[in-house]
């Protein structure tokens, strides 16, 4: 979408971030918003805003890193702001397998396609993630490939559809269940 803040783009009159918060907030005890610009706009949404601590635009892992650093609970769910149709049972379904202490994190999957940024991670993984990032690693799936990760299947592919272009945004306003 060019140099615009994708999370603030409007879908049916609401910023994408507001739609994501509407899906996620009822499922969690704490919301952290990872934003590296427009912090005042995000803060107005009523949640704590945290910026990346790792520079050079390290991507989604930098957000996961600061989230694990700042979260007050044993688990952290990560979702991108450009997926406004997340399942209303996302957290419960990702959390269930983590009753097994041997599992480090869970990742959403539709069909054969994983959605690595949509994951539920134990906070105890912060040192592992820090070491991975310190070594130059930046890919979410490459990071968790060395861990005991479990992919959790979700039947609705549209629930994880990313809004990446103005055309995606226009199609989403009429195409998907809200």
C-alpha positions as CSV (number, residue, x, y, z in Angstrom):
1,X,0.0,0.0,0.0
2,X,2.9,2.3,-0.5
3,X,4.1,4.4,2.4
4,X,0.8,4.6,4.2
5,X,0.2,3.0,7.6
6,X,-1.8,-0.1,6.5
7,X,-3.4,-0.6,9.9
8,X,-5.1,2.8,9.7
9,X,-6.7,2.2,6.3
10,X,-10.4,2.1,6.4
11,X,-12.5,-1.0,5.7
12,X,-16.2,-0.1,5.7
13,X,-15.4,3.1,7.6
14,X,-13.3,1.5,10.3
15,X,-9.5,1.3,10.5
16,X,-8.2,-2.2,10.0
17,X,-6.6,-2.1,13.5
18,X,-10.0,-1.4,15.0
19,X,-11.5,-4.4,13.2
20,X,-8.7,-6.6,14.4
21,X,-9.1,-5.3,18.0
22,X,-12.8,-6.1,17.8
23,X,-12.0,-9.7,17.0
24,X,-9.0,-10.1,19.4
25,X,-9.8,-8.1,22.5
26,X,-12.7,-10.3,23.8
27,X,-10.3,-13.3,23.6
28,X,-7.4,-11.9,25.7
29,X,-6.7,-10.3,29.1
30,X,-4.2,-7.8,27.7
31,X,-3.7,-6.1,24.4
32,X,-0.3,-4.6,23.3
33,X,-0.1,-2.7,20.0
34,X,3.2,-2.8,18.3
35,X,3.6,0.4,16.3
36,X,6.7,2.3,15.1
37,X,4.8,5.4,14.0
38,X,1.5,7.1,14.8
39,X,1.8,6.0,18.4
40,X,-0.6,8.7,19.5
41,X,-3.3,7.5,17.1
42,X,-2.9,3.9,18.4
43,X,-2.8,5.0,22.0
44,X,-6.2,6.6,21.5
45,X,-7.5,3.1,21.0
46,X,-7.1,2.5,24.7
47,X,-4.2,-0.1,24.7
48,X,-0.5,0.1,25.5
49,X,1.6,0.9,22.4
50,X,5.1,-0.5,22.2
51,X,7.7,0.2,19.5
52,X,10.3,-2.3,18.2
53,X,13.5,-2.4,20.2
54,X,15.4,-4.0,17.3
55,X,16.1,-1.5,14.6
56,X,16.6,-1.7,10.8
57,X,12.9,-2.8,10.3
58,X,13.4,-6.3,11.5
59,X,9.8,-7.2,10.5
60,X,7.2,-9.1,12.5
61,X,9.7,-10.8,14.7
62,X,10.8,-7.5,16.1
63,X,7.1,-7.0,17.2
64,X,7.0,-10.4,18.6
65,X,10.2,-9.7,20.5
66,X,9.0,-6.5,22.1
67,X,5.7,-8.1,22.8
68,X,7.3,-11.0,24.7
69,X,9.4,-8.5,26.5
70,X,6.5,-6.4,27.6
71,X,3.6,-8.9,28.1
72,X,2.4,-9.5,31.6
73,X,1.1,-13.0,31.0
74,X,2.7,-16.4,30.3
75,X,1.5,-16.4,26.7
76,X,1.4,-13.9,23.9
77,X,-0.8,-14.2,20.8
78,X,0.5,-12.3,17.8
79,X,-1.7,-11.2,14.9
80,X,-1.1,-8.7,12.1
81,X,-3.3,-5.7,11.7
82,X,-4.1,-6.5,8.1
83,X,-6.2,-9.6,9.0
84,X,-9.6,-8.1,9.9
85,X,-11.6,-11.3,9.8
86,X,-9.7,-13.4,12.4
87,X,-11.7,-16.2,14.0
88,X,-13.6,-15.4,17.2
89,X,-12.2,-18.5,18.8
90,X,-8.6,-18.0,17.6
91,X,-6.9,-17.8,21.0
92,X,-8.9,-20.7,22.5
93,X,-8.0,-23.0,19.6
94,X,-4.3,-21.9,19.6
95,X,-4.1,-22.2,23.4
96,X,-5.6,-25.7,23.8
97,X,-2.5,-27.7,22.6
98,X,-0.3,-25.6,24.9
99,X,-1.7,-27.5,27.9
100,X,1.1,-29.9,26.9
101,X,4.2,-28.2,28.4
102,X,6.4,-29.8,25.7
103,X,4.8,-27.6,23.0
104,X,6.5,-24.2,22.7
105,X,4.1,-22.4,20.4
106,X,1.2,-22.9,18.1
107,X,0.7,-21.4,14.7
108,X,-2.5,-20.9,12.7
109,X,-2.9,-22.9,9.5
110,X,-5.5,-23.1,6.7
111,X,-5.3,-26.2,4.6
112,X,-1.6,-26.7,3.9
113,X,-0.7,-23.0,4.4
114,X,0.7,-21.9,7.7
115,X,0.2,-18.3,8.9
116,X,3.4,-17.8,10.9
117,X,2.7,-14.4,12.2
118,X,-0.6,-15.6,13.8
119,X,0.8,-17.6,16.6
120,X,0.5,-18.2,20.4
121,X,3.9,-18.2,22.0
122,X,5.2,-18.9,25.6
123,X,6.9,-15.9,27.1
124,X,9.7,-18.2,28.2
125,X,10.9,-18.2,24.5
126,X,12.1,-14.6,24.7
127,X,15.8,-15.6,25.2
128,X,15.6,-18.1,22.3
129,X,14.1,-15.4,20.1
130,X,16.6,-12.8,21.2
131,X,19.5,-15.1,20.3
132,X,17.9,-15.9,16.9
133,X,17.5,-12.2,16.1
134,X,21.0,-11.4,17.4
135,X,22.4,-13.9,14.9
136,X,20.6,-12.0,12.1
137,X,17.5,-14.2,11.8
138,X,14.3,-12.4,10.7
139,X,11.9,-15.0,9.4
140,X,9.2,-16.1,11.8
141,X,8.8,-19.7,10.4
142,X,12.6,-20.2,10.3
143,X,12.8,-19.1,14.0
144,X,10.1,-21.5,15.2
145,X,11.3,-24.4,13.0
146,X,13.9,-25.1,15.7
147,X,11.2,-25.2,18.4
148,X,8.4,-27.6,19.3
149,X,5.7,-25.9,17.3
150,X,2.3,-27.2,16.4
151,X,0.2,-25.9,13.6
152,X,-3.5,-25.6,14.4
153,X,-5.9,-26.0,11.4
154,X,-8.6,-23.5,10.9
155,X,-11.2,-24.3,8.1
156,X,-11.9,-20.7,6.9
157,X,-9.1,-19.4,4.7
158,X,-10.8,-16.0,4.5
159,X,-10.3,-15.5,8.3
160,X,-6.5,-15.1,7.7
161,X,-6.7,-13.1,4.4
162,X,-4.3,-10.2,4.4
163,X,-5.2,-6.8,3.1
164,X,-2.1,-5.8,1.2
165,X,-3.3,-3.5,-1.6
166,X,-6.1,-1.0,-2.2
167,X,-7.7,-3.6,-4.4
168,X,-7.7,-6.1,-1.5
169,X,-9.3,-3.5,0.7
170,X,-12.0,-2.8,-1.8
171,X,-12.7,-6.5,-2.3
172,X,-12.8,-7.1,1.5
173,X,-15.6,-4.6,2.0
174,X,-18.0,-6.7,0.0
175,X,-16.5,-10.2,-0.2
176,X,-16.1,-11.6,3.3
177,X,-18.2,-12.3,6.3
178,X,-17.8,-9.8,9.0
